[in-house]
Amino acid sequence: MTLATVTVPPSLMGAAQTGARDPATAELAQLGASIVTRPYAKRGMPVSNEMIRVLLADDHGIVREGLRALLRSAPDVTVVGDAESSAAAVEKAQQLLPHVVVLDLDMPGGDGTSALRGICEKTPSVRVLILTIHAERSRLLPLLEAGARGYLCKSAASIDLIEAIRVVASGDVYVRPATARLLAAAIVPQGPEETARNRFKTLSNREKTILHSVAQGYSGAEIARTLGVSSKTVDAYKRRVEVKLGFRHRTDYVRFALDAGILGQGTA
């Protein structure tokens, strides 16, 4: 199983070890650990001066028109065509060579995965963003393995779609932070978990909360708002955690949380 279209930063290649279920899952877990730490809040701005060419693939005309209307609000995005079946999506991707295909999974003429594979095989320069009603948990891993560069539920906020298109067009992989944590959870801790748990117990309750929140991908400002404290106070607690546990980068929070088995759980 090859993940040629999923790029994992070299600095994170050691995040998952041989205990993951298979090499492909390990790569996806590394990807999740990386995405968790990325500043999504800064991704609402255009990534370049070039217009992002988008092909909309959905069998419902009213949905396509709604997406067109939404994307008109983005000054750097233009819709170059649409498709109402899986076969048409593959054909029009070849004809139009858009930067991004926004692809529904449930269309006539084959399932979304077959359309995804067809687009990736016939037009490898075209990136595919899945936009679907299906929850990430059941579909995410197979679709990323098949070549998707992003996954977004139709229930997400409108601004999320514009951000997702920009991220995918830039060559990055887009999934929401909560979804990234699902990917990261595919890592099987390799060190003695109890050791990490014991080190975690040496922290104060507030330090545990800060560590857990940072590992989950929340920004300092978001943590401050949740706790009702200032951003400077959050930064002070982060420094204490980093001194106690020897952290140097934000990815250290994710790796430690994975080793301690606390990612996605409470802090107690």
Secondary structure, DSSP 8 states (H G I E B T S, - for coil): ---TT----GGGTTSS-TTSSSHHHHHHHHHHHHHHTS-GGGTTS-SSSS-EEEEEE-S-HHHHHHHHHHHTT-TTEEEEEEESSHHHHHHHHHHH--SEEEE-S--SSS-HHHHHHHHHHH-TTSEEEEEESS-HHHHHHHHHHHT-SEEEETTS-HHHHHHHHHHHHTT--B--HHHHHHHHTT----S-HHHHHHHHHTS-HHHHHHHHHHHTT--HHHHHHHHTS-HHHHHHHHHHHHHHHT--SHHHHHHHHHHHT-TTS---
